[in-house]
């Protein structure tokens, strides 16, 4: 009887797919636990319970609470990264449209919602105490920062790089502020209105491009 060489490959593929599914299940459960319990009260046990898995499974895939939390932080940043990059690609070559796309991406409901904001602020609040969190933030924030600075430089070619970098910081600081308001005052702060206000500020700072930014 001849062995079937495709069977081991199929089994390895299924094991890999199952492992990826379990990891994703645990990371999603971690994010839900952080939103519900906060970072300090999120444990391997709360995550396993949220995921409907044993605590041993969580330990097998992530070894420790810190490994699990760092993986969850990467997961939420991966979604943010994919969102702004996709928006930028869809915007085309017009720098005004690209700036608007970057601003709108910050208010995309997939990443700007009450649960996600709770997670973002929980992680940011721990950055100075947990080097791994700061490293993850720096890794993902760097390309996003370059993207908005480059767009602002394209919109004001006559200005110095320090001036356009400052312009980018103003815009980013405003959207960060609206995230904070949406997190702290969800009943009185509206996501769509906040996005429009951020676009209006960008248009005010760049009046020659205003109609294309707020379009």
C-alpha positions, 0 to 999 in steps of 0.5 A: 500500500502506497502512503499518501504524501499529501496527507501530512501536508494537509494535516500540517496546514490544518494544524497551522490554521487551527493555531492561527484561529486560536491565537486570533480568538485569544487576541480578540478576547484580550481586547474585549477583556481590557475594554471591560476590566481594564489592563490591570484586571485583565489576566490569563484567566479573564482572557481564557474565560472570554475566549471560551478556552482553557487558561492552559491554551492561553499559556501555550500560545503566549507564555505570559500575561505580558506576551498576551497583552503585547500581542493584543496591542499589535493586533489593534495597531495592525488594524489601525495600520491597515486602515490608514494605509488603505485610505491613503492608497484609495485617495490617489495622488492629490495631497489634499485628498490624501490628507483628508483620507488620513484624517478620516481614517482616524475616525473610521468606526472600525478603530474609533469606537468606545471599546477600541478607545478604551483599549488604546488609552489603557495601553498608552497609559502604561507605556512608560511603565512597560517598555514593550508597549512603548516599542510597539507604539514607536514601531507603528506610529513612525510610518503613520507620522511620516505619511502625514508629514510628507503629505503636509510637505507636498501641500506646502512646498514653499515652506520649510520642513520644520514648518510642515512637520509642525503643521502635521503635529497640529493636525495629529494633536487635534485628532488625538484630542477628539479621541480623548473627548470621545473616550471620556465624554461619549454622550456629548461627543460625536464621532462624525462631528469630530471628524468634520471639525478636524477636516475644517481645522486642516482646511483653515490651516491650508486655505488654498486647499480647503475645498479639496480637504473638506470635499 
